[in-house]
Every structure is written in C-alpha cells, then in structure tokens.
C-alpha cells in the first residue's frame, strides 16, 4: 500500500513539474520581456541585411542572434525549471555562434545549428502555450504572439540550412565568390539567404528568386506556408475571442 502511495506522489509531482515548465501564467513573466525579444528579432530582419556585403556581416548576425537568445532566456527568469532548460540549450548555441570564428570546422557549425534549432524550438513551444492560457488581451500577449511568429520563421531558416547542407542543390540559390572563400563565409551567407526565404515563404509572398528543387525542400516550404496561414487565422480568432469574452464579462 505504501509503495502505491509513493508512486502516486511521484507521478503528481512530475505532472506538476511538467505543467510548471510548459503551462506557466503570463502574469509571472517580466513586464517588458516579450517587447525586448521582439526588438531583437526585428533587428535581425532590419539591421543585418545592410551589412551583408561587409566583413562584419557574420559578427552582426551572431550578435543579434545572441541578443535574441539572451532575451528569450530572460523572459522566463522567474520560472526556474523552464529557465534551466533554456540556459542548457542557449549556452552551447551562443558559444557556438562565436567560437566558430576562431575554430573553423563543419562539425562545429552543425552542432551550433542544432542547439540553436532546439533552443528556439523550445522557446516557441513555451511561448505558444503561455499565449493559449492567457485569459485577456494585453500588450504582452500581442508582443508574445508576434515573437512566436518571427521565431517560427527563424526556426524554419535553420531547417532549410540543414537540408541544403545535407543535400546540396535542394534550393535554387547561388553564392558569390567572396561568400565561398571559406566554409564559415558560406555558412553565414547561406543562413542569411534562408532567413529571407523563410519569411517570404511563411507570408506566402513567393517572389521566386529562391525556389525549392527537391521533394523534401518543397515539402518543408509548403508546410511552413500552411503553418503561417494557420497561425495568423488561429491567433486572430483567439485574440478576438478573448476580447469579446472580456467585454461580455464587463
């Protein structure tokens, strides 16, 4: 009988811990946490492209990605278990973004991409579940929703980079001579191109300058476009529903 009670107690504790990690209340988050992350993400889209032809291009992208990672971790500073997981994933991702400039190697680039992909994927999941549990429309909710959307685009850019590296020629893109000088330059240029392609795809603009050529690339692109449309539709429905519910209660 005693061992049954112990098992139930352990199960309840594990269940509570799982909920604490993934179903936290948005009220427990820093007031300007999502706004800070949003500024970092928008900076990646607005600032980095203007330095694409300079020698500082890679450093600027790494700096902005590092700031976005730190801002993401800061959001959950009051939630110890979520914070611990975020730190464990963010630390190798941030270090890899900078170490690759002094230790060039294909393996290091793959490892860095993997941890960035896992980290931002984890942050997206937690943010979305926080948004789902929100009971009223606030500025923090709006900022968080936009952050999740931009992070999804960034996450897909990593997926495209993985695919192109594993199966070269998956996309119709060409790098210049300068971009092909070293493996690091090629990786930075490739990721920058896929950030652009990812957001063009998720918004279904489809300019056609970069196109998927293989079946996996076409599938990933179509899946991102579908996700982008569903995200906008569900998000708008959620916000409108919360607003109407709040008005009804008042």
C-alpha positions in Angstrom: 0.0 0.0 0.0 2.8 2.3 0.9 4.6 1.9 -2.5 1.3 2.7 -4.3 1.0 6.0 -2.3 4.7 6.8 -3.1 4.1 6.1 -6.8 1.1 8.4 -6.9 3.0 11.1 -5.1 5.9 10.9 -7.5 3.5 11.0 -10.5 1.7 14.0 -9.2 5.0 15.8 -8.6 6.2 15.0 -12.1 2.9 16.2 -13.5 3.1 19.4 -11.6 6.7 20.0 -12.8 5.6 19.4 -16.4 2.9 21.9 -16.0 5.2 24.4 -14.4 7.6 24.2 -17.3 5.1 24.3 -20.1 1.9 26.0 -18.8 3.1 29.0 -16.8 0.9 32.0 -16.4 1.9 35.0 -18.5 1.4 37.2 -15.4 4.6 35.7 -13.9 6.7 37.0 -16.8 8.8 40.2 -16.9 6.7 43.1 -18.0 8.8 44.1 -21.0 10.3 40.6 -21.7 8.4 40.0 -24.9 9.0 43.6 -26.1 12.7 43.2 -25.6 12.7 39.9 -27.6 10.6 41.5 -30.3 13.1 44.3 -30.7 16.0 41.8 -31.1 14.1 39.7 -33.7 13.1 42.8 -35.7 16.7 43.9 -35.6 17.8 40.7 -37.3 15.5 41.5 -40.2 16.2 45.2 -40.4 19.8 45.7 -39.4 21.7 42.5 -40.6 20.9 42.9 -44.4 22.5 46.3 -44.6 25.9 44.8 -43.6 25.6 41.7 -45.8 28.4 42.8 -48.1 30.8 43.8 -45.3 33.4 41.8 -43.3 31.3 42.4 -40.2 28.3 40.6 -41.6 28.8 37.4 -39.6 29.6 39.2 -36.4 26.5 41.3 -36.6 24.3 38.2 -37.3 25.9 36.4 -34.4 25.5 39.4 -32.1 21.8 39.8 -32.9 21.1 36.1 -32.6 22.9 36.1 -29.2 20.8 39.0 -28.0 17.7 37.2 -29.1 18.7 34.1 -27.2 19.5 36.1 -24.0 16.2 38.0 -24.3 14.4 34.7 -24.7 16.0 33.3 -21.6 15.3 36.5 -19.6 11.5 36.1 -20.3 11.4 33.0 -18.1 13.8 34.2 -15.3 11.1 33.8 -12.7 10.4 30.1 -13.7 13.3 28.1 -12.5 12.8 24.8 -14.4 12.0 26.5 -17.7 14.9 28.8 -17.1 17.2 25.9 -16.5 16.2 24.1 -19.7 16.5 27.4 -21.7 20.0 28.0 -20.3 21.2 24.5 -21.0 20.1 24.9 -24.7 21.1 28.5 -25.1 24.6 28.3 -23.7 26.1 26.0 -26.4 24.1 27.8 -29.0 25.5 31.2 -28.1 29.1 29.9 -27.5 29.0 28.1 -30.9 27.9 31.3 -32.7 31.2 32.9 -31.6 33.6 30.0 -31.3 33.2 29.2 -35.0 35.1 32.4 -35.9 38.2 31.1 -34.2 37.8 27.3 -34.7 36.5 26.7 -38.2 35.0 23.3 -38.8 32.0 21.7 -40.4 31.2 19.7 -37.2 31.1 22.8 -35.1 28.8 24.5 -37.5 26.4 21.6 -37.4 26.5 21.4 -33.6 25.8 25.2 -33.3 22.9 25.0 -35.8 21.4 22.0 -33.8 21.5 23.8 -30.5 20.1 27.0 -32.0 17.3 24.9 -33.6 16.5 23.1 -30.4 16.6 26.3 -28.3 14.4 28.4 -30.4 12.0 25.4 -30.9 11.7 25.1 -27.1 11.1 28.8 -26.7 8.4 28.8 -29.4 6.6 25.9 -27.7 6.6 27.6 -24.3 5.5 30.9 -25.7 2.6 29.4 -27.6 1.4 27.5 -24.5 1.6 30.7 -22.5 -0.4 32.5 -25.0 -3.1 29.8 -25.2 -3.6 30.0 -21.4 -3.9 33.8 -21.4 -7.4 35.0 -20.3 -7.3 38.6 -21.5 -5.9 40.7 -24.3 -2.8 42.7 -23.1 0.2 44.3 -24.8 2.3 41.5 -23.5 0.1 39.0 -25.3 0.4 40.9 -28.6 4.2 41.1 -28.3 4.4 37.4 -27.4 2.3 36.4 -30.4 4.4 38.4 -32.8 7.6 37.0 -31.2 6.3 33.4 -31.7 5.6 34.2 -35.4 9.0 35.6 -36.0 10.7 32.8 -34.2 8.9 30.2 -36.3 10.3 32.0 -39.4 13.8 31.8 -37.8 13.4 28.2 -36.9 12.5 27.3 -40.4 15.6 29.1 -41.7 17.7 26.7 -39.6 15.7 23.7 -41.1 16.4 24.9 -44.6 20.1 25.4 -43.8 20.3 21.8 -42.5 18.6 20.5 -45.6 20.8 22.4 -48.1 23.9 21.3 -46.2 22.9 17.7 -46.1 21.6 17.7 -49.7 23.3 20.5 -51.7 21.1 21.7 -54.6 17.9 21.5 -52.7 17.2 25.1 -53.4 18.0 27.3 -56.4 20.4 29.8 -54.9 23.9 30.8 -55.8 26.6 32.2 -53.5 29.2 34.8 -54.7 32.9 34.2 -54.9 33.5 36.1 -51.7 30.9 34.1 -49.8 32.5 30.9 -50.9 36.0 31.8 -49.7 35.7 29.8 -46.5 33.3 27.4 -45.0 32.3 30.0 -42.4 31.5 32.6 -45.0 29.4 30.1 -46.9 27.5 29.1 -43.8 26.8 32.8 -42.8 25.7 33.7 -46.4 23.5 30.5 -46.6 21.8 31.2 -43.3 21.2 34.8 -44.3 19.6 33.8 -47.6 17.4 31.3 -45.8 16.1 33.8 -43.2 14.9 35.9 -46.2 13.4 32.8 -47.9 11.7 31.6 -44.8 9.9 34.8 -44.1 8.9 35.2 -47.8 7.5 31.6 -47.6 5.7 32.0 -44.2 3.9 35.1 -45.5 3.2 33.3 -48.9 4.8 36.1 -50.9 6.7 33.7 -53.1 9.0 36.1 -55.1 10.5 33.2 -56.9 14.2 34.2 -56.6 14.9 31.2 -54.4 12.8 28.1 -55.1 12.8 24.6 -53.6 14.0 22.0 -56.1 13.8 18.6 -54.3 10.8 16.9 -52.8 12.0 17.4 -49.1 12.6 21.1 -49.8 9.2 21.5 -51.5 7.5 19.7 -48.6 9.2 21.9 -46.0 8.4 25.1 -47.8 4.7 24.1 -48.3 4.5 23.1 -44.6 5.8 26.5 -43.5 3.4 28.3 -45.7 0.5 26.3 -44.2 1.7 26.9 -40.7 2.0 30.6 -41.3 -1.6 30.8 -42.6 -3.0 28.7 -39.7 -1.0 30.7 -37.2 -2.5 34.0 -38.3 -6.0 32.6 -38.5 -5.9 30.9 -35.1 -4.1 33.9 -33.5 -6.7 36.4 -34.7 -9.6 34.2 -33.7 -8.0 33.7 -30.3 -7.4 37.4 -29.7 -10.9 38.4 -30.9 -12.5 35.7 -28.8 -10.6 36.9 -25.7 -11.6 40.5 -26.4 -15.3 39.6 -26.8 -15.2 37.5 -23.7 -13.7 40.3 -21.7 -16.3 42.7 -23.0 -19.1 40.3 -22.1 -17.8 40.0 -18.5 -17.5 43.7 -18.1 
